[in-house]
Amino acid sequence: MNSDAPFDIIGMGSCTWDHLLMIPHMPEYGVNMRASQYLNQSGGLVASALVAATRLGAKTKIIARIGDDEEGEFIHRELERDKVDTSKLLVEARTHSHVSTVLVDSNTGERTIISRWATGSPIGLHEFTREEITSAKILLIDNITEGTLQAAKWANEAGMIVIFDPACTFDTAKELLPWVTVPIVPEQFANQWLPNQPVEETALALRGLGSLIAIVTLGERGCVVCSSEGMQTYPAFPVDVVDTTGAGDAFHGAFMYGLLQDWNIQRMTKFASAVGAMNCRFLGGRIGLPTRREVDNFIANSGMD
């Protein structure tokens, strides 16, 4: 990695305005229900991962698009507050930003997400340069577009680490995957790609496409990591779960921070797992994102150090 790069991480991908409601169970048709908690918060795979990394101490920048609406202003304001560089958070006139309503089951912390997709255009090739992409040590992307594919190629050619958190299926992402250094994919992605196969097969297949480290996250069951050191399974840290929203984003942000520190795989994975677990103790994807000191204390007191 380029030690002189002005940014540690550049992310290209989703940013949203989340409306979160804590409810006693998932709703039934025609039945009114009262929420015990309600929260407005900015979210999105890439955006929240960047916030997680920033809170730990990394220098981050987002390349994304929002609409010229109230929701876009909210997303921008929250990223600014969390010290993510927004100089390439582009506004498109007469378009809507991405909005999600997140229904969280108060008994389990699991959630259902209902989204109104953004209506703006994907980031085009004319809107960023090779120099902008290579001004960081790590590139994070969550989907495949003409822009993210080109960015991944430039980053890979420059020796950067390319992290992929798929918000799509394997069939959609397969053109991008050869340029990805570290795919960190959820179990759902693995099951869609290789149904009825153990997730270890997905990790091996991702390694076969050229990645250095391939990770499949399994929620409360931890994660599987495949690398030159072989296949390893890591448990999740036990916590009292309030809301699982953003746990994967927190894991991605923390794993990238570990890569920046040049930690070994075991330490990076434990650290990322701890951050993901800590984030589940609060409603929303960002309120529970910890500082480095808080993570170190959490691990030390967990009995899993």
RAHU-V639726 format. One line per field, one symbol per residue. psi: psi as a letter, one per 20 degrees, with the letter a starting at -180 (. if undefined). A space follows every 10 residues. Layout:
BEGIN
psi: ???
END
This chain:
BEGIN
psi: qoijphqgpp pobqpropop ppqhrqqqpj pqqpphqppp qqbqggghhg gghghijqpq qporqrrlrh ggggggghhg hjkppkiknq ppqkrqrppp poopoihhiq qpppqoqqjr qqprhijrrh hggjjrhppp qjrprhghgg ghgggghjjr poppnpkrrg hhihhhhijp gnpoqrhggg hhgmqjqqhh hggghhhhij qgpppoqkci jcrpppaija pqpprqppro pgpjpjghgg ggghghghhh ikrrgggggg ghhgggghhi iqprihhjpr rghhgggggh jijj.
END
